[in-house]
Amino acid sequence: MARNEAKERKCILKFEDVSLQFDQASPVLDRVSFEIWSGETRIILGAAGAGKTVMMKIALGLLKASSGRVSVMGQDVTNFDEVQWYEVRSHIGVLFQEGGLFDSITIEENVAYPLLNQARFMTNGKKPTIDSVRPDVQEALNFVELGNTLNKFPSELSGGMRRRVGIARGSVADPDLFLYDSPTAGLDPITANTIIALLIKDREMRNTTAAIITHRFQDGHLMANFRYNPEKDHLERLPADSPLRERTKFMVMKEGQLVFEGSETELDASRDPYISKFSMHPARKVS
Amino acid sequence: MLDWLKSPILTFQEFVTLAGRASLNVFRRPFYGQDLFLQMDTIGVGSLPITVLIGFFSGVIMALQMSRALSQYGATGQVGQITAITLVREMGPVLTALLIAGRNASGIASELGSMKVSEQIDAMRALGTDPVKKLVTPRLLAMCVTLPLLTIIADFVGIVGGYMVAVPLLRLTTGSQYWNNAWRSLEYNDIAQGLIKPLLFAFIIALVGCLYGMRTSGGTQGVGRATTQAVVVASVWIFIVTALVTRIFVNL
């Protein structure tokens, strides 16, 4: 945690009145403004189609906002072209909804992909070789406890394992911001909790800033109330007065609008029928 | 009326943009040599047996059909000339292109379409590679190299097929007369249009396949739709372009 305090708090991602509209239909994203600061974990809740994934794609430059301004790491990226975006994206890790792994190449090549293809790892325009990045790839896969799957193909792995490979691929280049799109969607509760445990471990070990899109309140609850203990290699509950609880913030999206932003306590206190659906979940009793 | 025209014009615009970007990438780093060779293997070597088969039978059919017409004029000796000209000018390029459109435009569209719906194309962009450079350019280049070669092979095998019918089977003419006739009848004009056509078709097949693949939306069903559309659109454009090119060469 010393690293966190020593580091100056920077604004990692900033949306100012960002809207996105296709044709004459109702906007997919409607004047959304928020800021994510370094060291923060942001839980983005909302029903399907509320604009969560679209927001993530705008933050990555995969979609262009119709209006408003977007800043990534203090840089105004609103009018960046594709080439400029490559540089920005190389500092952002991302986990896609279904993992987004390339199914025609092995797990090792998948995880090595960012290291082999991003401009900042090239020397004199030459790509590093797969052999030279193997230690980093192995480390990233060990972190998600899949160190022995290097030569397997994505189709040979289970859904949860594919997500974990996606996390390894996203974190291998040591990003400043990690965007997780529904890391637990479609997984059984046990696997889902292992994934969240990995996210907590990643936050503790690398001190990454993260935005997590999810529709499970438990994910946010776990992120907010637990920390990883490296000595005992398990998760432990934070004391009630721990300031570390404050680094996890919640956001609720509804039909393209940001309807709530605040801490877990504030989320619990909300009486809005839509917002409280994401806090009064019956499965909250996670010990 | 205008709304009805909007979508095809937009698609055409996308096609031209993609063609421009993919072609410019040929000269820009980084180059994906491995992807290029892999595509040349799938498109070229993979299509070789079926191209040979179709080429052979188109020559056989041409000679069989012509045998009756020519015998009415007592000109059966010309069978070599007719087979060679029709194959080199039109049948070879168009049949090969249609075959490759059915085989590879669909293959490309479904591969890229599945990548699109499983977010692999987005992942590629997010992880620092230009999908046009990594996916489209190698396919376009591979197609431009292999399709003319396949056409040449189909033409040759077709003329051999014509020989099989004309000489050993129907005894319309002698072997040396057939080959002499076929060889002499071909002018530079024929060879030129026979090689320009497959090059243009290569652009159409590769880019239509890639465009429809990368535009895919709507899950598995969308992949199926993209694949079908790619084959239909590519085939239609092959006929339009061959008509245009033939029109130009006829006047030369």
Boltz contact constraints between the chains, C-beta under 6 A:
constraints:
  - contact:
      token1: [A, 60]
      token2: [B, 126]
      max_distance: 6.0
  - contact:
      token1: [A, 62]
      token2: [B, 122]
      max_distance: 6.0
  - contact:
      token1: [A, 62]
      token2: [B, 125]
      max_distance: 6.0
  - contact:
      token1: [A, 86]
      token2: [B, 128]
      max_distance: 6.0
  - contact:
      token1: [A, 89]
      token2: [B, 126]
      max_distance: 6.0
  - contact:
      token1: [A, 90]
      token2: [B, 128]
      max_distance: 6.0
  - contact:
      token1: [A, 94]
      token2: [B, 126]
      max_distance: 6.0
  - contact:
      token1: [A, 96]
      token2: [B, 119]
      max_distance: 6.0
  - contact:
      token1: [A, 96]
      token2: [B, 123]
      max_distance: 6.0
  - contact:
      token1: [A, 98]
      token2: [B, 118]
      max_distance: 6.0
  - contact:
      token1: [A, 100]
      token2: [B, 119]
      max_distance: 6.0
  - contact:
      token1: [A, 100]
      token2: [B, 120]
      max_distance: 6.0
  - contact:
      token1: [A, 100]
      token2: [B, 123]
      max_distance: 6.0
  - contact:
      token1: [A, 102]
      token2: [B, 120]
      max_distance: 6.0
  - contact:
      token1: [A, 113]
      token2: [B, 127]
      max_distance: 6.0
  - contact:
      token1: [A, 114]
      token2: [B, 127]
      max_distance: 6.0
  - contact:
      token1: [A, 117]
      token2: [B, 128]
      max_distance: 6.0
  - contact:
      token1: [A, 117]
      token2: [B, 129]
      max_distance: 6.0
  - contact:
      token1: [A, 118]
      token2: [B, 128]
      max_distance: 6.0
  - contact:
      token1: [A, 125]
      token2: [B, 29]
      max_distance: 6.0
